[in-house]
Amino acid sequence: MQDQPGDSQETSETILYVGTDAGLPHRIRPLLNEQGLRLTACSDLDALRTQCPAHDWTALILDSALLASDQTVQSFMAALAQGGAPIRNLVVIAHTKDIGLRLQALRAGAAAFFTAPVGSRALVERLCALCAPRTAALGRVLVVEDDPMQALLVERILSAAGYTVRTQGDALQVLAVIEDFQPELILMDLNMPGANGAELTAIIREHEVFASVPILFLSSERDPVRQSDALSMGGDAFIAKPIRPDLLIKAVTQRLETMRAVRGRLRLAEHQDPVTGLASRHYFVSCLERAIAEPGIGEAGNGLLLIALDGATSIDERIGTGGAELVRARAGSTIPARLESGELAVRLDHHRHAVLLRRAGADALLAAAEGLRAAVAAAPLKIGGQSLTVSVSIGVGLFHPAAGDAITVISRAEKACAQAQGAGGDRVVMYRPFVPGPGDTLHEQRIGALIDRALTGAEMEGGFRLFYQPLVAVQSPSPQLMEVRLRLLERDAELIPDADYLPVATRGGRLCDIDRWLMLRALAALAGQAPTHPELRLLIPQHLDTLASDGWVLWFRNQLVSSGLTQQRPIIEVWLADLLQRPDDSAILLRMLHKLGVKVCLLDVDLTAAARDLVVELQPPLVKIAAATLHRAKPDELLRLITRLHQTGTEVIVGGVDDPARVGSIWASGADYVQGALIQEPLPDLTFDWTETVLKAEGGF
């Protein structure tokens, strides 16, 4: 019986899993760790009996498949209890729907019962509820009651039960109290002077931050029609007066538990795909983006695996899509058991998985990839009376040289995977990007040639590619904003980062050509969306040398007219560093663009005094804080910076949002827009779903 390497030894609550499903602990361990819970796994009952007494388990997950044919859940627990193990919560996972086993679990005092296959999300949610500490206050309850004696009675009842309670007698001050106290539940008197409880509830529900707070009416009202009318304003239930302490505590407790379960389910949904049990795509890409920024990520043991099912089309034709889906699910189920602490897997599409691995070196990384390949091939399936053996090809992409973003790392792994399948499949290929040495003129010439072919359209399989990443409004509805990003694609499908090709383009005098190429394609994409998405605006980056070149303003105005975008103008992005070098040109250009009705966004604004002074002088409509500044700045520094920027009348974009732990501080900083892999990674087209872009105040997207 072993703890997973990397688990915190300071965690006070520990859960024991007893079973043979090696994938289950790997699926739920990172989710439990985020909640401060530690998981230990054991697959041998004899070892459990000898080692368990040395531990104080908060909960036990028992897989019924381990029970002997003559053994019941009760007898197993009785034998375990003889060893003195203080197990307080039993969770049983059954592999049969036999009610007899359900009765065994019930008689053994099981706190929860699941039938396999069990969803990781539901299991973690239940374990978190069972293992929640009971010493802290149970929750914050606001009592809105104009009768001081009634308010005092409710406060004393709930305080004695462990709740933190605040009372408010003035109905017209309720919103201010809610903002200050942040209650998890509100007890609302229905009949009060100034505003009745139903009216206050309707007003509270208009504020998105408070929309999910449960509201229970305290009232002696017995008329069902009036009760229904009050509930229609947004209330959740009624508690009858005169108040009975036991019923009050029960109602508050049940409603809070339900609310927390729903919120916990939503938080887990952000991190985990409910179908595969692996990471959700958004969460995986956000973790990948954070990994790219880590100082030691370029070491040889770190890599991204792209795992593709060989012969996917022929499998569909042979056994049908239903059977093929079982094959894909089986291939994916072998991955979690082979992951170590800090590693993550995701299902990219029907035929491919991606895995972020962190091993001791290149040899260990390749060995892990080979182990995954062999495990899939060694697990034949019987479907429709026939035995089917499948294989996968695995491409390994490295983080060195610096990738810049997740798109580039994934492209490296895709290239290696394509090479593996091109060589016959069922093999592992590691792609090692070319790393030029100092003064490598051949590399400079190669990149220059790629740029020339991309600009002339001579590159059939490579060339430039546009990607689009949305900006989401934090506080209020806004136009639909998408930032355009440009990547250089080689013939072999590798994406070259900006940091590699832009310096070459600058030295070769092709930077302005690239900017114009980008502008033309971005305007064409925007014009194509104009009939169906009139609110869409594109943020298009341009360098100051381009904007200041002869005839650019006239050329740009003509492009707007010919594209039919005089009413749907894009937003021009300019780098702060460029403007600091040429402040006189900057002011002139911004005035010219303003006359055209075109907004400007300053990129990579930081904490320096020079940056703040330039923003004060130019007063651009938008600024975007540098991702490095976001990761380096403390929450109070970020708040002060955004406050100063707002004083100039500008709106602030916070980019690089890829860490769930930072969402709360970003929300509190007063940013107008947020952007990053945690919300949406860059897309190859403009098909973003704008109906799901609400930023939650609880700390999640």
URURMO-V786446 format. One record per backbone hydrogen bond with DSSP energy under -0.5 kcal/mol. NH is the residue of the N-H (numbers start at 1). CO is the residue of the C=O. E is the energy in kcal/mol with one decimal. If there is no record, write none. Layout:
nh=NH co=CO e=E
nh=NH co=CO e=E
This chain:
nh=2 co=41 e=-1.1
nh=4 co=39 e=-0.8
nh=7 co=4 e=-2.0
nh=11 co=8 e=-0.5
nh=13 co=36 e=-0.6
nh=14 co=12 e=-0.6
nh=15 co=38 e=-3.3
nh=16 co=59 e=-2.5
nh=17 co=40 e=-3.2
nh=18 co=16 e=-0.5
nh=18 co=61 e=-3.0
nh=19 co=17 e=-0.6
nh=19 co=42 e=-1.8
nh=22 co=20 e=-1.4
nh=24 co=21 e=-0.8
nh=25 co=21 e=-0.8
nh=26 co=22 e=-0.8
nh=27 co=23 e=-1.7
nh=28 co=24 e=-2.2
nh=29 co=25 e=-2.2
nh=30 co=26 e=-0.6
nh=32 co=28 e=-2.5
nh=33 co=29 e=-2.8
nh=34 co=30 e=-1.6
nh=35 co=31 e=-0.7
nh=35 co=32 e=-0.9
nh=36 co=33 e=-1.7
nh=37 co=32 e=-2.5
nh=38 co=13 e=-2.3
nh=40 co=15 e=-2.8
nh=41 co=2 e=-1.2
nh=42 co=17 e=-2.4
nh=48 co=44 e=-1.8
nh=49 co=45 e=-2.2
nh=50 co=46 e=-1.5
nh=51 co=47 e=-2.3
nh=52 co=48 e=-2.7
nh=54 co=51 e=-1.3
nh=55 co=52 e=-2.4
nh=57 co=55 e=-0.7
nh=58 co=14 e=-3.0
nh=59 co=14 e=-1.1
nh=60 co=89 e=-3.0
nh=61 co=16 e=-3.5
nh=62 co=60 e=-0.7
nh=62 co=91 e=-3.1
nh=63 co=18 e=-2.6
nh=63 co=61 e=-0.6
nh=64 co=62 e=-0.7
nh=64 co=93 e=-2.8
nh=66 co=63 e=-2.1
nh=67 co=64 e=-1.4
nh=71 co=68 e=-1.9
nh=76 co=72 e=-2.2
nh=77 co=73 e=-2.4
nh=78 co=74 e=-2.4
nh=79 co=75 e=-2.4
nh=80 co=76 e=-2.1
nh=81 co=77 e=-2.4
nh=82 co=78 e=-1.2
nh=83 co=80 e=-1.2
nh=84 co=81 e=-1.9
nh=85 co=80 e=-0.9
nh=86 co=84 e=-0.5
nh=87 co=85 e=-1.9
nh=88 co=57 e=-0.8
nh=88 co=86 e=-0.6
nh=91 co=60 e=-3.2
nh=92 co=112 e=-2.1
nh=93 co=62 e=-2.9
nh=94 co=92 e=-0.6
nh=94 co=114 e=-3.1
nh=101 co=98 e=-0.7
nh=102 co=98 e=-1.2
nh=103 co=99 e=-2.3
nh=104 co=100 e=-2.1
nh=105 co=101 e=-2.4
nh=106 co=102 e=-2.1
nh=107 co=103 e=-2.8
nh=108 co=104 e=-1.6
nh=109 co=106 e=-1.4
nh=110 co=105 e=-2.8
nh=111 co=90 e=-2.6
nh=112 co=90 e=-1.3
nh=114 co=92 e=-2.9
nh=116 co=94 e=-3.7
nh=116 co=114 e=-0.5
nh=123 co=119 e=-2.2
nh=124 co=120 e=-2.7
nh=125 co=121 e=-2.2
nh=126 co=122 e=-1.9
nh=127 co=123 e=-2.3
nh=128 co=124 e=-2.7
nh=129 co=125 e=-1.7
nh=130 co=126 e=-2.1
nh=131 co=127 e=-2.4
nh=132 co=128 e=-0.6
nh=138 co=162 e=-2.4
nh=141 co=139 e=-0.5
nh=141 co=164 e=-2.9
nh=142 co=185 e=-2.4
nh=143 co=141 e=-0.5
nh=143 co=166 e=-3.0
nh=144 co=142 e=-0.6
nh=144 co=187 e=-3.3
nh=145 co=143 e=-0.8
nh=145 co=168 e=-1.5
nh=148 co=146 e=-0.8
nh=151 co=147 e=-2.6
nh=152 co=148 e=-2.3
nh=153 co=149 e=-2.2
nh=154 co=150 e=-2.4
nh=155 co=151 e=-2.3
nh=156 co=152 e=-2.3
nh=157 co=153 e=-2.2
nh=158 co=154 e=-2.4
nh=159 co=155 e=-2.6
nh=160 co=156 e=-2.0
nh=161 co=157 e=-1.0
nh=162 co=159 e=-1.2
nh=163 co=158 e=-2.5
nh=164 co=139 e=-2.8
nh=165 co=163 e=-0.6
nh=166 co=141 e=-2.0
nh=168 co=143 e=-2.7
nh=171 co=169 e=-0.8
nh=173 co=170 e=-1.6
nh=174 co=171 e=-1.3
nh=177 co=173 e=-1.7
nh=178 co=174 e=-2.6
nh=179 co=175 e=-2.3
nh=180 co=176 e=-1.7
nh=181 co=177 e=-3.3
nh=182 co=178 e=-2.7
nh=184 co=140 e=-2.5
nh=185 co=140 e=-1.2
nh=186 co=214 e=-2.6
nh=187 co=142 e=-3.1
nh=188 co=186 e=-0.6
nh=188 co=216 e=-3.1
nh=189 co=144 e=-2.8
nh=189 co=187 e=-0.5
nh=190 co=218 e=-1.7
nh=192 co=190 e=-0.6
nh=195 co=193 e=-1.0
nh=197 co=190 e=-2.3
nh=198 co=190 e=-0.5
nh=200 co=196 e=-2.3
nh=201 co=197 e=-2.2
nh=202 co=198 e=-2.0
nh=203 co=199 e=-1.9
nh=204 co=200 e=-2.7
nh=205 co=201 e=-2.5
nh=206 co=202 e=-0.7
nh=206 co=203 e=-0.7
nh=207 co=204 e=-1.7
nh=208 co=206 e=-0.7
nh=210 co=207 e=-1.3
nh=211 co=207 e=-0.6
nh=211 co=208 e=-0.9
nh=213 co=210 e=-1.5
nh=214 co=184 e=-0.8
nh=216 co=186 e=-2.8
nh=217 co=237 e=-2.8
nh=218 co=188 e=-3.2
nh=219 co=217 e=-0.6
nh=219 co=239 e=-1.9
nh=224 co=222 e=-0.5
nh=227 co=223 e=-2.3
nh=228 co=224 e=-2.4
nh=229 co=225 e=-2.3
nh=230 co=226 e=-2.2
nh=231 co=227 e=-2.5
nh=232 co=228 e=-2.0
nh=233 co=230 e=-1.2
nh=234 co=231 e=-1.9
nh=235 co=230 e=-0.8
nh=236 co=215 e=-3.2
nh=237 co=215 e=-0.9
nh=239 co=217 e=-3.1
nh=241 co=219 e=-1.4
nh=245 co=243 e=-0.6
nh=248 co=244 e=-2.5
nh=249 co=245 e=-2.4
nh=250 co=246 e=-2.0
nh=251 co=247 e=-2.5
nh=252 co=248 e=-2.4
nh=253 co=249 e=-2.6
nh=254 co=250 e=-2.6
nh=255 co=251 e=-2.1
nh=256 co=252 e=-2.3
nh=257 co=253 e=-2.4
nh=258 co=254 e=-2.2
nh=259 co=255 e=-2.3
nh=260 co=256 e=-2.7
nh=261 co=257 e=-2.2
nh=262 co=258 e=-2.1
nh=263 co=259 e=-2.3
nh=264 co=260 e=-2.9
nh=265 co=261 e=-2.1
nh=266 co=262 e=-2.0
nh=267 co=263 e=-2.4
nh=268 co=264 e=-2.4
nh=269 co=265 e=-2.1
nh=270 co=266 e=-1.3
nh=271 co=267 e=-0.8
nh=271 co=268 e=-0.8
nh=272 co=268 e=-2.2
nh=273 co=278 e=-2.9
nh=274 co=272 e=-0.5
nh=277 co=273 e=-2.3
nh=279 co=345 e=-2.3
nh=280 co=271 e=-1.7
nh=284 co=280 e=-2.7
nh=285 co=281 e=-2.6
nh=286 co=282 e=-2.3
nh=287 co=283 e=-2.3
nh=288 co=284 e=-2.4
nh=289 co=285 e=-2.7
nh=290 co=286 e=-2.0
nh=291 co=287 e=-2.3
nh=292 co=288 e=-2.1
nh=293 co=289 e=-1.0
nh=294 co=291 e=-1.5
nh=297 co=294 e=-1.2
nh=299 co=296 e=-1.6
nh=302 co=299 e=-1.8
nh=303 co=357 e=-2.0
nh=304 co=397 e=-2.9
nh=305 co=303 e=-0.5
nh=305 co=355 e=-3.2
nh=306 co=395 e=-2.8
nh=307 co=305 e=-0.6
nh=307 co=353 e=-3.2
nh=308 co=306 e=-0.6
nh=308 co=393 e=-2.8
nh=309 co=351 e=-2.4
nh=310 co=391 e=-2.5
nh=312 co=309 e=-0.8
nh=315 co=311 e=-2.0
nh=316 co=312 e=-1.9
nh=317 co=313 e=-1.9
nh=318 co=314 e=-2.1
nh=319 co=315 e=-2.4
nh=320 co=316 e=-1.6
nh=323 co=319 e=-0.7
nh=324 co=320 e=-2.3
nh=325 co=321 e=-1.9
nh=326 co=322 e=-1.2
nh=327 co=323 e=-1.8
nh=328 co=324 e=-2.3
nh=329 co=325 e=-2.5
nh=330 co=326 e=-2.5
nh=331 co=327 e=-2.4
nh=332 co=328 e=-2.4
nh=333 co=329 e=-1.9
nh=334 co=330 e=-0.8
nh=334 co=331 e=-0.7
nh=335 co=332 e=-1.2
nh=336 co=332 e=-0.6
nh=338 co=335 e=-2.0
nh=339 co=336 e=-1.6
nh=343 co=340 e=-2.1
nh=344 co=356 e=-1.4
nh=346 co=354 e=-2.4
nh=347 co=279 e=-0.5
nh=348 co=346 e=-0.8
nh=348 co=352 e=-1.3
nh=349 co=352 e=-1.5
nh=353 co=307 e=-2.4
nh=354 co=346 e=-2.7
nh=355 co=305 e=-2.3
nh=356 co=344 e=-3.0
nh=357 co=303 e=-2.6
nh=357 co=355 e=-0.7
nh=359 co=301 e=-2.5
nh=365 co=361 e=-2.2
nh=366 co=362 e=-2.6
nh=367 co=363 e=-2.4
nh=368 co=364 e=-2.1
nh=369 co=365 e=-2.0
nh=370 co=366 e=-2.7
nh=371 co=367 e=-2.4
nh=372 co=368 e=-1.9
nh=373 co=369 e=-2.3
nh=374 co=370 e=-2.7
nh=375 co=371 e=-2.1
nh=376 co=372 e=-1.8
nh=377 co=373 e=-1.8
nh=378 co=374 e=-1.8
nh=379 co=376 e=-1.3
nh=381 co=388 e=-3.0
nh=383 co=381 e=-0.6
nh=383 co=386 e=-2.6
nh=386 co=383 e=-1.4
nh=388 co=381 e=-3.9
nh=390 co=388 e=-0.5
nh=393 co=308 e=-2.6
nh=394 co=427 e=-2.4
nh=395 co=306 e=-2.5
nh=396 co=429 e=-2.6
nh=397 co=304 e=-3.1
nh=397 co=395 e=-0.6
nh=398 co=431 e=-0.7
nh=399 co=302 e=-0.6
nh=405 co=403 e=-0.6
nh=409 co=405 e=-1.4
nh=410 co=406 e=-2.6
nh=411 co=407 e=-2.0
nh=412 co=408 e=-1.7
nh=413 co=409 e=-1.9
nh=414 co=410 e=-2.5
nh=415 co=411 e=-2.1
nh=416 co=412 e=-2.0
nh=417 co=413 e=-2.4
nh=418 co=414 e=-2.5
nh=419 co=415 e=-1.9
nh=420 co=416 e=-2.0
nh=421 co=417 e=-2.4
nh=422 co=418 e=-2.4
nh=423 co=419 e=-1.2
nh=424 co=421 e=-1.6
nh=425 co=420 e=-2.3
nh=429 co=394 e=-2.5
nh=431 co=396 e=-2.9
nh=431 co=429 e=-0.5
nh=432 co=430 e=-0.6
nh=433 co=431 e=-0.7
nh=436 co=434 e=-0.6
nh=440 co=437 e=-1.6
nh=441 co=439 e=-1.3
nh=444 co=440 e=-1.6
nh=445 co=441 e=-2.5
nh=446 co=442 e=-2.3
nh=447 co=443 e=-2.5
nh=448 co=444 e=-2.3
nh=449 co=445 e=-2.4
nh=450 co=446 e=-2.0
nh=451 co=447 e=-2.2
nh=452 co=448 e=-2.4
nh=453 co=449 e=-2.4
nh=454 co=450 e=-2.2
nh=455 co=451 e=-2.4
nh=456 co=452 e=-1.8
nh=457 co=453 e=-0.9
nh=458 co=453 e=-1.5
nh=459 co=453 e=-1.2
nh=460 co=458 e=-0.8
nh=463 co=489 e=-1.5
nh=465 co=487 e=-2.6
nh=467 co=485 e=-2.7
nh=468 co=683 e=-2.9
nh=469 co=483 e=-2.3
nh=471 co=481 e=-2.6
nh=472 co=674 e=-2.8
nh=474 co=672 e=-2.4
nh=480 co=535 e=-1.1
nh=481 co=471 e=-0.7
nh=481 co=479 e=-0.8
nh=482 co=537 e=-2.3
nh=483 co=469 e=-3.2
nh=484 co=539 e=-2.8
nh=485 co=467 e=-3.0
nh=487 co=465 e=-2.3
nh=488 co=496 e=-1.2
nh=489 co=463 e=-3.3
nh=489 co=487 e=-0.6
nh=490 co=494 e=-2.7
nh=493 co=490 e=-1.7
nh=496 co=488 e=-3.4
nh=496 co=494 e=-0.5
nh=497 co=495 e=-0.5
nh=500 co=497 e=-1.4
nh=501 co=497 e=-1.6
nh=502 co=498 e=-2.6
nh=504 co=500 e=-0.5
nh=505 co=501 e=-2.4
nh=506 co=502 e=-2.5
nh=507 co=503 e=-2.4
nh=508 co=504 e=-1.8
nh=509 co=506 e=-1.2
nh=510 co=505 e=-3.0
nh=511 co=505 e=-0.7
nh=514 co=510 e=-2.1
nh=515 co=511 e=-2.3
nh=516 co=512 e=-2.3
nh=517 co=513 e=-2.4
nh=518 co=514 e=-2.7
nh=519 co=515 e=-2.6
nh=520 co=516 e=-2.6
nh=521 co=517 e=-2.1
nh=522 co=518 e=-2.5
nh=523 co=519 e=-2.6
nh=524 co=520 e=-1.9
nh=525 co=521 e=-2.1
nh=526 co=522 e=-2.5
nh=527 co=523 e=-2.7
nh=528 co=524 e=-1.8
nh=529 co=525 e=-1.0
nh=529 co=526 e=-0.5
nh=530 co=526 e=-1.1
nh=531 co=527 e=-0.5
nh=532 co=529 e=-0.6
nh=533 co=529 e=-3.0
nh=536 co=533 e=-1.6
nh=537 co=480 e=-3.3
nh=539 co=482 e=-2.8
nh=540 co=538 e=-0.7
nh=540 co=571 e=-2.9
nh=541 co=539 e=-0.5
nh=542 co=573 e=-2.8
nh=546 co=543 e=-0.6
nh=547 co=543 e=-2.0
nh=548 co=544 e=-2.3
nh=549 co=546 e=-1.2
nh=552 co=549 e=-1.8
nh=555 co=551 e=-2.4
nh=556 co=552 e=-3.1
nh=557 co=553 e=-2.4
nh=558 co=554 e=-2.3
nh=559 co=555 e=-1.8
nh=560 co=556 e=-2.0
nh=561 co=557 e=-2.0
nh=562 co=558 e=-2.7
nh=563 co=559 e=-1.9
nh=564 co=560 e=-0.6
nh=564 co=561 e=-1.1
nh=565 co=560 e=-2.7
nh=571 co=538 e=-3.0
nh=572 co=599 e=-2.3
nh=573 co=540 e=-2.5
nh=574 co=601 e=-2.5
nh=576 co=603 e=-2.2
nh=579 co=575 e=-1.7
nh=580 co=576 e=-2.4
nh=581 co=577 e=-1.2
nh=582 co=578 e=-1.1
nh=586 co=582 e=-1.9
nh=587 co=583 e=-1.9
nh=588 co=584 e=-1.7
nh=589 co=585 e=-2.7
nh=590 co=586 e=-2.4
nh=591 co=587 e=-1.7
nh=592 co=588 e=-2.1
nh=593 co=589 e=-2.5
nh=594 co=590 e=-1.9
nh=595 co=591 e=-1.8
nh=596 co=592 e=-1.1
nh=597 co=594 e=-1.4
nh=598 co=593 e=-2.7
nh=599 co=597 e=-0.5
nh=601 co=572 e=-2.8
nh=602 co=622 e=-2.0
nh=603 co=574 e=-2.9
nh=605 co=624 e=-2.5
nh=612 co=608 e=-1.8
nh=613 co=609 e=-2.7
nh=614 co=610 e=-2.0
nh=615 co=611 e=-2.0
nh=616 co=612 e=-2.3
nh=617 co=613 e=-2.2
nh=618 co=614 e=-3.0
nh=619 co=615 e=-2.8
nh=622 co=600 e=-1.6
nh=623 co=651 e=-2.0
nh=624 co=602 e=-3.2
nh=625 co=653 e=-2.7
nh=626 co=605 e=-2.1
nh=630 co=626 e=-2.0
nh=631 co=627 e=-2.1
nh=632 co=628 e=-1.6
nh=633 co=629 e=-2.9
nh=638 co=634 e=-2.5
nh=639 co=635 e=-2.2
nh=640 co=636 e=-2.2
nh=641 co=637 e=-2.4
nh=642 co=638 e=-2.4
nh=643 co=639 e=-2.2
nh=644 co=640 e=-2.3
nh=645 co=641 e=-2.2
nh=646 co=642 e=-2.5
nh=647 co=643 e=-1.4
nh=648 co=644 e=-0.5
nh=648 co=645 e=-1.2
nh=649 co=646 e=-1.8
nh=650 co=645 e=-1.3
nh=651 co=621 e=-2.7
nh=653 co=623 e=-2.8
nh=654 co=673 e=-2.6
nh=655 co=625 e=-0.9
nh=655 co=653 e=-0.6
nh=657 co=675 e=-2.7
nh=658 co=656 e=-1.2
nh=660 co=658 e=-0.5
nh=662 co=659 e=-1.7
nh=663 co=660 e=-1.0
nh=666 co=662 e=-2.1
nh=667 co=663 e=-2.6
nh=668 co=664 e=-2.1
nh=669 co=665 e=-1.0
nh=670 co=666 e=-0.5
nh=670 co=667 e=-0.9
nh=671 co=666 e=-0.9
nh=672 co=652 e=-1.7
nh=673 co=652 e=-2.1
nh=674 co=472 e=-2.3
nh=675 co=654 e=-1.9
nh=678 co=657 e=-2.1
nh=679 co=676 e=-1.1
nh=680 co=676 e=-2.6
nh=683 co=468 e=-3.4
nh=690 co=688 e=-1.0
nh=692 co=689 e=-1.2
nh=693 co=690 e=-0.7
nh=695 co=693 e=-0.5
nh=696 co=694 e=-0.6
nh=696 co=700 e=-1.9
nh=699 co=696 e=-1.2
